[in-house]
Amino acid sequence: MAWYDEAVFYHIYPLGLSGAPADNHYEKPVHRLNDLTPWIGHIRDIGCNALYIGPLFESGSHGYDTTDYKKVDSRLGTNEDLTEWVKKCHEAGIKVILDGVFNHTGRDFFAFKDIKEKREGSQYRDWYCNVNFYGNNSYNDGFGYENWGGYDLLVKLNQRNPAVIDYICDVIRFWVSEFDIDGIRLDAADVLDFDFMKTLRRVANEVKPDFWLMGEVIHGDYSRWCNNDTLHAVTNYTLHKALYSGHNDHNYFEIAHTVKRLYDMAGQNPLGLRLYNFVDNHDVERIVNKLQNRAQLTPVHILTYTLPGVPSVYYGSEFGIEGKKERGSDASLRPALKIEDYKNALKDNTLTQLIAALGKVRKDVKALSYGGYTELLLTNRQYAFSRKLDAENVIITVNNDDNPAWINVPDDGIGTYVGALSGKTVNTENGRLNVEIGSCSGEIWLPVRDGETKYKPVKSNVIKNIEKKQKEQAKAEKAENTEKAEKAVKEKSEKKPAKGKKASEKDEKKADSVKIREGIPYEEMTIEELQAAILAKMANNGPVTDQMKQTVYENTHHGSLINWVKSFR
C-alpha cells in the first residue's frame, strides 16, 4: 500500500492565503511562503498528513499563467524558501504535492516570448498548438494560437512535441531533486493528451517511490484517466456535486447512486479507482454557501471522510468561512488568512472539532481507507453503509432530516458497537444495529469484540458540542426573527394605511383558507402553505394581530419563509 491510500489532504492556494498581490511585477522576492509556516502545525493538528499546495511558480497573475517552471513566484519567495518549507512539512509527517500546470503557459514564458520576437523564425513555434501567422489574437500580436478555456492569456502547449515532453519531464525531475516533493496535481488533466500523461507516469515511477500523480478531471469516465498507465487518482467532482445537492434536496438517493456508480467503475474495489474527495476548493464556492442549512455540514463531512476515496479540506473551510464567486471573480474563494485569528478554533469552533475528530478516526480506522463498501440502508433522509476490512466491519449512519431518526441495519454478527464521535456504546439485537441519529447528524460505529475495540473513540464529545451549538443558533435565530417581526409590526402601526389595502385583505382571506398538506417538509410547501404554517405557529404563542398577519402575507420569498417557519421551537 502507498502513503496516499491513507492520506487526508489539506489544500492551500498560496497566492491567496499569503495575501500576495494579484499581479506580478517580477520584482525582488517577498518571502510570504515563510509566513505560512505556522499553518504546518495546524494542518497536523486537524488530522491531515498530506498537503496539496499551488500554484507556486513564477506567473503573471493567478499562478496558472506560468512564466518560469523552475523559479518560485517572486511574490511568494525563493526556491530556497520552498525547499525549507517542504522539509518542515516532512518533519511534521506531512507529504507535499504541487500544482503542475502543464497544459498551457503564460504569455511571458520564454518560448512564447521568442515566438513574439522572431515569429516564423522562432525555434519554439511548434511548442504551442495551432500557431499561425495569418491570424491574430486579443493581444494584437499579429498571429493566432490555441488557448485554454477561451483565454488568450493561457497559451496551449503542444504535448505531442518531443521537445515539450522532454522539457516538462525535466521540470518534474527538477522539482523532486530541488524540493523533494511527493507528487503533483495536474491542472486541467481532462484536456491533457493521454500519451503525454503516460509519459509523465513513467517519470513519476522513476523519480521517487510512490510518487503520486493526481489529475483535475471534472466529468466523464474517471477510469480513462485513473489507471495503471496514466494517473494514480482524479478529483471527484461527481461526488462533490452530489454531497451538497443531495443534502439541499433531502435526497440521499443522489449521493448513494453516485457512490454506487463510481464503486462499480472501480470494479467493486476501494483502490480500483482512487478518488480525491472534496466539498470545496479554489475554483468552487465554499460549502457553507452551497448548503441551504448549515447544520448539514456535519453529515456532509462525515460522508467525505468515510466514503471510498481520499478526503480533502480546503484552507479556511474547517473554520466555516464563506466564499462566493463575485462578478465572475474567484478572489473571494482564495482569501488571505492569518492562522493566529483561529488559534482557539479547536476549542471553540465545532466544525473544526468535527474535522479534527474525523481526521483522527480516518488515521486509526484502516477500514475507511481499504475496506469494501456496502450500502445498508437508503431513504431520502437517512443513509447507512459499511466499510469492511477483513473481520472489521465499520458502519456509517447519517441523517439529513431536521428531526432525529432511528436507523436499523444488519450488524454483521459483531454484537456491540461504539460511536467514534460520541463514545456511545450500543448492543445489537437479533443481528441488527438499531440507533438513533440526531437531526442533521451522523456517526461512525466501530466494532467491539470480546468487550474491546481495536479503535479508540474520539474523546471530544464532538457530536454533543455540535448539537448544543445548533440549539444555541436556533434560539438566536428565533429571537432575531421575533425582533424583526415586532419591529415590522411597530413600523406599520405608525404608518397610515397604504392604498391597495383591499387587495391585501383579499390575499388574507385567500391565505386563511389554505389547508396545509400533511406530512410534507417545509421545502416542498407552497408560499401560501408556509404563510399559513407561520400564522399557526404564531397562534400557538399568543394572539395574532392584523399587523402581524399583514407582515406574513407580504413576505412572498420562499427561502425566507422556510427560515422563518423553522425558527419556531
C-alpha positions as CSV (number, residue, x, y, z in Angstrom):
1,M,0.0,0.0,0.0
2,A,1.2,3.6,-0.7
3,W,1.2,6.6,1.5
4,Y,-1.6,8.2,-0.5
5,D,-4.0,5.4,0.3
6,E,-4.2,6.6,3.9
7,A,-3.9,10.3,3.2
8,V,-6.0,13.1,4.5
9,F,-5.3,16.2,2.4
10,Y,-5.2,19.8,3.2
11,H,-5.3,22.2,0.2
12,I,-3.7,25.6,0.1
13,Y,-3.8,28.2,-2.7
14,P,-0.7,30.1,-1.6
15,L,-1.0,33.3,-3.5
16,G,-4.4,33.9,-1.8
17,L,-3.6,32.6,1.7
18,S,-0.4,34.7,1.9
19,G,-2.2,37.9,0.6
20,A,0.1,38.2,-2.4
21,P,-0.7,41.0,-5.0
22,A,-2.9,39.9,-7.8
23,D,-0.4,40.9,-10.5
24,N,3.3,40.0,-10.6
25,H,5.7,42.8,-11.5
26,Y,8.7,40.4,-11.3
27,E,10.4,42.4,-8.6
28,K,12.6,41.4,-5.6
29,P,11.2,38.3,-3.9
30,V,8.9,38.7,-0.9
31,H,9.2,35.8,1.5
32,R,5.5,35.2,2.0
33,L,5.8,31.5,1.9
34,N,7.7,31.6,5.1
35,D,4.7,33.4,6.7
36,L,2.7,30.2,6.1
37,T,5.0,28.0,8.3
38,P,2.6,28.3,11.3
39,W,-0.1,26.6,9.2
40,I,2.0,23.4,9.2
41,G,1.2,22.7,12.8
42,H,-2.4,23.4,12.3
43,I,-2.6,21.0,9.3
44,R,-1.1,18.3,11.5
45,D,-3.4,19.1,14.5
46,I,-6.6,18.7,12.4
47,G,-5.5,15.2,11.3
48,C,-4.1,15.9,7.8
49,N,-1.0,14.1,6.7
50,A,-0.7,15.4,3.2
51,L,-0.7,18.9,1.6
52,Y,-1.7,19.9,-1.9
53,I,-0.3,23.4,-2.4
54,G,-0.2,25.5,-5.6
55,P,0.4,27.0,-8.0
56,L,3.8,28.1,-6.7
57,F,5.9,29.0,-9.7
58,E,6.5,32.3,-11.4
59,S,3.5,33.6,-13.2
60,G,2.0,36.9,-14.3
61,S,-1.2,36.8,-12.2
62,H,-3.2,33.9,-10.6
63,G,-0.5,31.3,-10.9
64,Y,-1.9,29.3,-13.8
65,D,-0.2,31.5,-16.4
66,T,3.3,30.1,-15.7
67,T,6.3,32.1,-16.9
68,D,9.0,30.0,-15.3
69,Y,8.6,26.4,-14.1
70,K,11.9,26.4,-12.2
71,K,11.5,29.5,-10.2
72,V,9.2,30.1,-7.2
73,D,6.9,33.0,-7.8
74,S,8.7,36.1,-6.5
75,R,5.5,37.2,-4.7
76,L,6.0,34.1,-2.5
77,G,9.7,33.9,-2.1
78,T,12.6,31.9,-3.4
79,N,13.5,28.3,-4.3
80,E,15.3,28.1,-1.0
81,D,12.2,29.1,0.8
82,L,10.2,26.3,-0.8
83,T,12.9,23.7,-0.2
84,E,12.9,24.6,3.5
85,W,9.1,24.7,3.7
86,V,8.8,21.2,2.2
87,K,11.4,20.0,4.7
88,K,9.4,21.4,7.6
89,C,6.3,19.6,6.3
90,H,8.1,16.3,6.1
91,E,9.4,16.8,9.6
92,A,5.7,17.2,10.7
93,G,4.8,13.9,8.9
94,I,3.1,15.7,6.0
95,K,3.6,14.7,2.4
96,V,3.6,17.6,-0.2
97,I,2.2,17.7,-3.7
98,L,2.5,20.7,-6.0
99,D,0.3,22.1,-8.8
100,G,1.6,21.1,-12.2
101,V,0.3,23.5,-14.8
102,F,1.5,21.6,-17.9
103,N,-1.4,22.2,-20.3
104,H,-0.6,25.8,-21.0
105,T,1.8,28.6,-20.2
106,G,1.5,32.3,-19.7
107,R,2.5,34.8,-22.4
108,D,5.7,35.7,-20.6
109,F,7.1,32.2,-20.8
110,F,10.4,32.2,-22.7
111,A,9.2,30.1,-25.6
112,F,6.2,32.3,-26.3
113,K,8.2,35.4,-26.0
114,D,10.6,34.0,-28.6
115,I,7.7,33.5,-31.0
116,K,6.5,37.1,-30.5
117,E,10.0,38.3,-31.2
118,K,11.1,36.0,-34.1
119,R,7.7,35.0,-35.4
120,E,8.1,32.4,-38.2
121,G,11.8,32.1,-37.4
122,S,11.3,31.0,-33.8
123,Q,12.5,27.5,-33.0
124,Y,9.6,27.3,-30.5
125,R,6.8,28.0,-32.9
126,D,5.8,24.3,-32.6
127,W,5.9,24.3,-28.8
128,Y,2.3,25.5,-28.9
129,C,-0.9,24.3,-30.6
130,N,-2.0,25.8,-33.9
131,V,0.3,28.8,-34.1
132,N,-0.5,30.6,-37.4
133,F,0.8,33.8,-38.8
134,Y,-2.2,34.7,-40.9
135,G,-4.5,35.4,-37.9
136,N,-4.4,37.5,-34.8
137,N,-5.3,37.3,-31.1
138,S,-6.9,39.6,-28.5
139,Y,-3.4,41.0,-27.6
140,N,-3.0,42.0,-31.3
141,D,0.3,40.1,-31.7
142,G,-0.4,39.6,-35.4
143,F,-0.6,35.8,-35.1
144,G,-3.1,33.2,-33.7
145,Y,-2.8,30.3,-31.4
146,E,-4.9,27.8,-29.5
147,N,-5.6,28.8,-25.9
148,W,-7.2,27.2,-22.9
149,G,-10.8,28.0,-21.9
150,G,-11.1,30.9,-24.3
151,Y,-8.4,32.9,-22.6
152,D,-5.5,34.1,-24.8
153,L,-3.6,34.6,-21.6
154,L,-3.2,30.9,-21.4
155,V,-1.3,29.5,-24.4
156,K,-1.9,25.8,-25.0
157,L,1.3,23.7,-25.1
158,N,1.7,21.1,-27.9
159,Q,2.0,18.0,-25.8
160,R,2.8,15.9,-28.9
161,N,6.1,17.9,-29.5
162,P,9.0,15.8,-28.2
163,A,10.9,18.9,-27.1
164,V,7.9,20.0,-24.9
165,I,7.6,16.5,-23.5
166,D,11.3,16.4,-22.6
167,Y,11.1,19.9,-21.1
168,I,8.2,19.1,-18.8
169,C,9.7,15.7,-17.7
170,D,12.9,17.7,-16.9
171,V,10.8,20.1,-14.8
172,I,9.3,17.2,-12.8
173,R,12.8,15.8,-12.1
174,F,13.9,19.2,-11.1
175,W,11.0,19.7,-8.6
176,V,11.9,16.3,-7.0
177,S,15.6,16.9,-6.8
178,E,15.3,20.5,-5.7
179,F,12.3,20.5,-3.4
180,D,11.8,16.8,-2.5
181,I,8.1,16.8,-3.3
182,D,5.9,13.7,-3.1
183,G,3.6,14.2,-6.0
184,I,1.9,16.5,-8.5
185,R,-1.7,17.6,-9.1
186,L,-2.1,18.0,-12.9
187,D,-4.1,21.1,-13.7
188,A,-6.7,20.6,-16.4
189,A,-5.9,16.9,-16.7
190,D,-9.2,16.3,-18.5
191,V,-7.8,18.0,-21.6
192,L,-4.2,16.7,-21.4
193,D,-3.0,14.4,-24.2
194,F,-3.2,10.7,-22.9
195,D,0.2,9.7,-24.4
196,F,1.6,12.8,-22.6
197,M,0.1,11.6,-19.3
198,K,1.5,8.1,-19.8
199,T,5.0,9.6,-20.2
200,L,4.5,11.6,-17.0
201,R,3.5,8.4,-15.2
202,R,6.7,6.8,-16.3
203,V,8.7,9.7,-15.0
204,A,6.7,9.5,-11.7
205,N,7.6,5.9,-11.3
206,E,11.3,6.8,-11.9
207,V,11.8,9.8,-9.7
208,K,10.6,8.6,-6.3
209,P,8.8,5.5,-4.8
210,D,5.1,6.1,-4.5
211,F,5.3,9.5,-6.3
212,W,1.7,10.5,-6.8
213,L,0.0,11.9,-9.9
214,M,-3.5,13.3,-9.3
215,G,-5.4,14.9,-12.2
216,E,-8.1,17.6,-12.2
217,V,-11.0,15.9,-14.0
218,I,-14.5,17.4,-14.0
219,H,-16.7,15.0,-15.8
220,G,-16.6,11.7,-17.6
221,D,-15.5,8.1,-17.0
222,Y,-12.8,8.6,-14.4
223,S,-11.2,5.3,-15.2
224,R,-10.0,6.8,-18.5
225,W,-7.6,8.9,-16.6
226,C,-7.1,6.9,-13.4
227,N,-5.4,3.6,-14.1
228,N,-2.1,1.8,-14.1
229,D,-0.8,3.6,-17.2
230,T,-1.8,7.3,-16.6
231,L,-2.7,8.8,-13.2
232,H,-3.0,7.4,-9.7
233,A,-6.1,9.5,-8.8
234,V,-8.5,12.1,-10.1
235,T,-10.6,14.8,-8.5
236,N,-14.1,13.6,-7.6
237,Y,-16.3,16.4,-8.9
238,T,-19.1,14.0,-9.3
239,L,-19.4,13.3,-5.6
240,H,-18.7,17.0,-4.8
241,K,-21.9,18.0,-6.5
242,A,-23.9,15.1,-5.0
243,L,-22.8,16.0,-1.5
244,Y,-24.3,19.4,-1.4
245,S,-27.3,19.0,-3.7
246,G,-28.2,15.7,-2.0
247,H,-28.4,17.4,1.3
248,N,-30.1,20.6,0.0
249,D,-32.8,18.4,-1.7
250,H,-33.0,15.9,1.2
251,N,-32.1,13.3,-1.3
252,Y,-29.6,10.7,-0.2
253,F,-30.5,8.7,-3.3
254,E,-28.4,11.1,-5.4
255,I,-25.4,10.6,-3.2
256,A,-25.8,6.8,-2.8
257,H,-26.4,6.3,-6.6
258,T,-23.3,8.4,-7.3
259,V,-21.2,6.3,-5.0
260,K,-22.5,3.1,-6.4
261,R,-21.7,4.2,-10.0
262,L,-18.2,5.1,-9.0
263,Y,-17.7,2.0,-7.0
264,D,-18.9,-0.1,-9.9
265,M,-16.4,1.8,-12.1
266,A,-13.7,0.8,-9.6
267,G,-14.6,-2.9,-10.0
268,Q,-16.0,-3.1,-6.5
269,N,-12.5,-2.4,-5.2
270,P,-11.9,0.6,-2.9
271,L,-8.4,1.0,-4.5
272,G,-9.6,0.2,-8.0
273,L,-10.3,3.9,-8.7
274,R,-8.6,6.3,-6.4
275,L,-10.7,9.4,-5.9
276,Y,-9.8,12.8,-4.3
277,N,-12.9,13.7,-2.4
278,F,-13.6,17.4,-1.5
279,V,-16.5,19.7,-0.6
280,D,-14.9,22.8,-2.0
281,N,-11.7,24.1,-3.5
282,H,-10.1,27.2,-5.0
283,D,-12.4,27.1,-8.1
284,V,-15.8,26.5,-6.5
285,E,-17.8,28.3,-3.8
286,R,-17.4,27.4,-0.2
287,I,-19.5,24.5,1.2
288,V,-21.2,26.8,3.8
289,N,-22.5,28.9,0.9
290,K,-23.7,25.9,-1.1
291,L,-25.7,24.4,1.7
292,Q,-29.2,25.8,2.4
293,N,-29.0,24.5,6.0
294,R,-25.5,24.8,7.5
295,A,-26.4,22.2,10.1
296,Q,-25.9,19.8,7.2
297,L,-22.1,20.4,7.5
298,T,-22.0,17.5,9.9
299,P,-23.3,14.7,7.7
300,V,-21.6,16.2,4.7
301,H,-18.1,15.9,6.3
302,I,-18.8,12.5,7.8
303,L,-19.5,11.2,4.3
304,T,-16.5,13.0,2.8
305,Y,-14.2,11.2,5.3
306,T,-15.9,7.7,5.2
307,L,-16.9,7.1,1.6
308,P,-14.4,5.4,-0.8
309,G,-11.7,7.9,-1.7
310,V,-9.2,10.3,-0.1
311,P,-10.7,13.2,1.8
312,S,-9.5,16.8,1.5
313,V,-10.0,20.1,3.3
314,Y,-9.6,23.4,1.6
315,Y,-7.9,26.0,3.8
316,G,-10.4,28.0,5.9
317,S,-13.3,25.7,5.3
318,E,-12.5,23.9,8.6
319,F,-13.4,27.2,10.3
320,G,-16.7,27.5,8.3
321,I,-15.6,30.7,6.4
322,E,-17.7,31.9,3.5
323,G,-16.7,32.4,-0.2
324,K,-18.8,33.1,-3.2
325,K,-17.9,33.9,-6.8
326,E,-18.5,37.6,-7.3
327,R,-18.9,39.0,-10.8
328,G,-17.0,36.1,-12.3
329,S,-14.0,36.5,-9.9
330,D,-12.6,33.8,-7.8
331,A,-10.8,36.2,-5.4
332,S,-13.3,35.7,-2.6
333,L,-12.7,31.9,-2.8
334,R,-9.0,32.5,-2.2
335,P,-8.7,34.9,0.7
336,A,-5.8,35.9,2.8
337,L,-6.0,34.4,6.3
338,K,-3.9,34.5,9.4
339,I,-3.7,31.3,11.5
340,E,-3.5,33.3,14.7
341,D,-7.0,34.6,14.1
342,Y,-8.1,30.9,14.5
343,K,-5.8,29.8,17.3
344,N,-8.8,28.8,19.5
345,A,-10.7,27.0,16.7
346,L,-10.1,23.5,18.1
347,K,-11.5,24.7,21.4
348,D,-14.4,26.9,20.3
349,N,-15.4,26.0,16.7
350,T,-17.5,22.9,16.5
351,L,-16.8,22.4,12.8
352,T,-13.1,22.5,13.4
353,Q,-13.5,20.0,16.2
354,L,-15.5,17.7,13.9
355,I,-12.9,17.8,11.1
356,A,-10.1,17.1,13.6
357,A,-12.1,14.2,15.0
358,L,-12.7,12.8,11.6
359,G,-9.0,13.1,10.8
360,K,-8.2,11.1,13.8
361,V,-10.8,8.4,13.0
362,R,-9.5,8.2,9.5
363,K,-6.0,7.7,10.7
364,D,-6.9,5.0,13.2
365,V,-9.6,3.1,11.3
366,K,-7.9,1.4,8.3
367,A,-11.2,0.1,7.0
368,L,-12.1,3.7,5.9
369,S,-9.0,3.6,3.6
370,Y,-9.0,0.0,2.5
371,G,-12.4,-1.5,3.4
372,G,-15.1,-2.6,0.9
373,Y,-18.2,-0.5,0.6
374,T,-21.7,-2.0,1.1
375,E,-24.9,0.0,1.2
376,L,-27.1,-1.0,4.2
377,L,-30.0,1.5,4.2
378,L,-31.2,4.2,1.9
379,T,-34.1,6.7,2.1
380,N,-34.4,10.3,1.1
381,R,-33.2,11.4,4.5
382,Q,-31.3,8.5,6.0
383,Y,-28.3,6.6,4.6
384,A,-26.2,3.8,6.1
385,F,-23.3,1.8,4.7
386,S,-20.4,-0.3,5.9
387,R,-16.7,-0.2,5.2
388,K,-15.4,-3.8,5.9
389,L,-11.8,-4.8,6.1
390,D,-11.2,-8.5,6.9
391,A,-13.3,-9.1,10.0
392,E,-13.6,-5.4,11.0
393,N,-17.0,-4.0,9.9
394,V,-17.4,-0.3,10.4
395,I,-20.9,1.1,10.0
396,I,-21.6,4.7,9.0
397,T,-25.0,6.3,9.6
398,V,-26.2,9.8,8.5
399,N,-29.4,11.7,8.8
400,N,-30.2,14.8,6.8
401,D,-33.6,15.4,8.4
402,D,-34.4,18.3,10.8
403,N,-35.5,15.8,13.3
404,P,-33.8,12.8,14.9
405,A,-34.3,9.4,13.2
406,W,-33.9,5.8,14.0
407,I,-31.7,3.7,11.7
408,N,-31.9,-0.1,11.8
409,V,-29.3,-2.1,9.8
410,P,-27.6,-5.6,10.0
411,D,-24.6,-5.7,12.3
412,D,-22.5,-8.4,10.6
413,G,-22.6,-10.5,13.8
414,I,-20.5,-8.1,15.7
415,G,-22.8,-7.7,18.7
416,T,-21.5,-4.4,20.1
417,Y,-20.5,-1.1,18.5
418,V,-19.1,2.2,19.9
419,G,-19.7,5.6,18.3
420,A,-16.3,7.1,17.2
421,L,-17.7,10.6,17.5
422,S,-19.9,10.2,20.6
423,G,-18.3,7.4,22.6
424,K,-21.7,5.9,22.9
425,T,-21.8,2.0,23.2
426,V,-24.7,0.2,21.6
427,N,-25.5,-3.5,21.9
428,T,-27.2,-5.0,18.8
429,E,-30.3,-7.2,19.0
430,N,-31.3,-10.0,16.7
431,G,-28.4,-9.3,14.4
432,R,-29.4,-5.7,13.9
433,L,-27.9,-2.4,14.9
434,N,-30.7,0.0,15.9
435,V,-29.5,3.5,16.7
436,E,-31.0,7.0,16.9
437,I,-29.2,9.7,14.9
438,G,-29.7,13.3,15.8
439,S,-31.1,15.9,13.3
440,C,-28.5,16.8,10.6
441,S,-26.0,14.4,12.1
442,G,-24.3,11.1,11.8
443,E,-22.0,8.6,13.5
444,I,-19.2,6.1,12.7
445,W,-19.8,2.9,14.5
446,L,-16.7,0.9,15.4
447,P,-16.9,-2.8,16.2
448,V,-16.3,-4.1,19.7
449,R,-15.2,-7.8,20.1
450,D,-14.8,-9.6,23.4
451,G,-15.5,-6.4,25.2
452,E,-12.8,-4.5,23.5
453,T,-12.3,-2.4,20.3
454,K,-9.1,-2.0,18.5
455,Y,-10.2,1.6,17.8
456,K,-10.4,4.3,20.4
457,P,-13.4,6.7,20.1
458,V,-12.6,10.4,19.8
459,K,-12.9,11.8,23.3
460,S,-14.1,15.2,22.4
461,N,-17.9,14.9,22.6
462,V,-17.9,16.4,19.2
463,I,-21.4,15.5,18.3
464,K,-22.7,16.7,21.7
465,N,-20.9,20.0,21.1
466,I,-22.4,20.4,17.7
467,E,-25.9,19.6,18.9
468,K,-25.5,22.2,21.7
469,K,-24.3,24.8,19.2
470,Q,-27.2,24.1,16.8
471,K,-29.7,24.7,19.6
472,E,-28.0,27.9,20.6
473,Q,-28.1,29.1,16.9
474,A,-31.7,28.1,16.6
475,K,-32.6,30.1,19.7
476,A,-30.7,33.1,18.4
477,E,-32.4,32.9,15.0
478,K,-35.8,32.7,16.7
479,A,-35.1,35.8,18.8
480,E,-33.8,37.6,15.7
481,N,-36.9,36.7,13.7
482,T,-39.2,37.7,16.5
483,E,-37.4,41.0,16.9
484,K,-37.8,41.6,13.1
485,A,-41.5,40.8,13.2
486,E,-42.1,43.0,16.2
487,K,-40.2,45.8,14.5
488,A,-42.2,45.4,11.3
489,V,-45.4,45.5,13.2
490,K,-44.4,48.6,15.0
491,E,-43.4,50.4,11.9
492,K,-46.6,49.5,10.1
493,S,-48.7,50.6,13.0
494,E,-47.1,54.0,12.8
495,K,-47.8,54.4,9.1
496,K,-51.1,55.4,7.5
497,P,-52.9,52.6,5.7
498,A,-51.5,52.3,2.2
499,K,-53.5,52.3,-1.0
500,G,-54.4,48.8,-2.2
501,K,-55.4,47.7,1.3
502,K,-58.4,45.9,-0.1
503,A,-56.2,43.7,-2.3
504,S,-54.2,42.8,0.8
505,E,-57.4,41.8,2.6
506,K,-58.3,39.7,-0.3
507,D,-54.9,37.9,0.0
508,E,-55.5,37.4,3.7
509,K,-58.9,35.7,3.0
510,K,-57.2,33.5,0.4
511,A,-54.4,32.6,2.7
512,D,-56.7,31.9,5.6
513,S,-58.5,29.3,3.6
514,V,-55.3,27.4,2.7
515,K,-55.0,23.8,4.0
516,I,-51.5,22.6,4.6
517,R,-50.9,19.1,3.1
518,E,-50.0,16.6,5.8
519,G,-46.6,15.0,6.1
520,I,-44.6,17.2,3.6
521,P,-41.4,19.0,4.5
522,Y,-41.3,22.8,4.6
523,E,-39.1,22.9,1.5
524,E,-41.9,21.3,-0.6
525,M,-44.7,23.6,0.7
526,T,-46.1,26.4,-1.4
527,I,-45.7,30.0,-0.4
528,E,-49.3,30.1,0.8
529,E,-48.8,26.9,2.9
530,L,-45.7,28.4,4.5
531,Q,-47.6,31.6,5.4
532,A,-50.4,29.5,6.9
533,A,-47.9,27.4,8.9
534,I,-46.2,30.6,10.3
535,L,-49.5,32.0,11.4
536,A,-50.4,28.7,13.1
537,K,-47.0,28.8,14.9
538,M,-47.7,32.4,15.9
539,A,-51.2,31.5,17.2
540,N,-49.7,28.9,19.5
541,N,-47.6,31.6,21.1
542,G,-50.4,34.1,21.6
543,P,-52.9,36.4,19.8
544,V,-52.1,37.2,16.2
545,T,-52.8,40.8,15.3
546,D,-53.8,42.1,11.8
547,Q,-50.5,43.8,11.5
548,M,-48.7,40.5,12.2
549,K,-50.8,38.8,9.6
550,Q,-50.0,41.6,7.1
551,T,-46.3,41.1,7.8
552,V,-46.6,37.4,7.0
553,Y,-48.6,37.9,3.8
554,E,-46.3,40.5,2.4
555,N,-43.3,38.0,2.6
556,T,-43.5,36.0,-0.6
557,H,-39.9,34.8,-0.7
558,H,-39.9,31.0,-0.4
559,G,-36.5,30.7,1.2
560,S,-37.2,33.4,3.7
561,L,-40.5,31.8,4.7
562,I,-38.8,28.5,5.2
563,N,-36.2,30.0,7.5
564,W,-39.0,31.9,9.4
565,V,-41.2,28.8,10.0
566,K,-38.1,26.8,11.1
567,S,-37.2,29.5,13.7
568,F,-40.2,28.5,15.9
569,R,-39.5,25.9,18.5
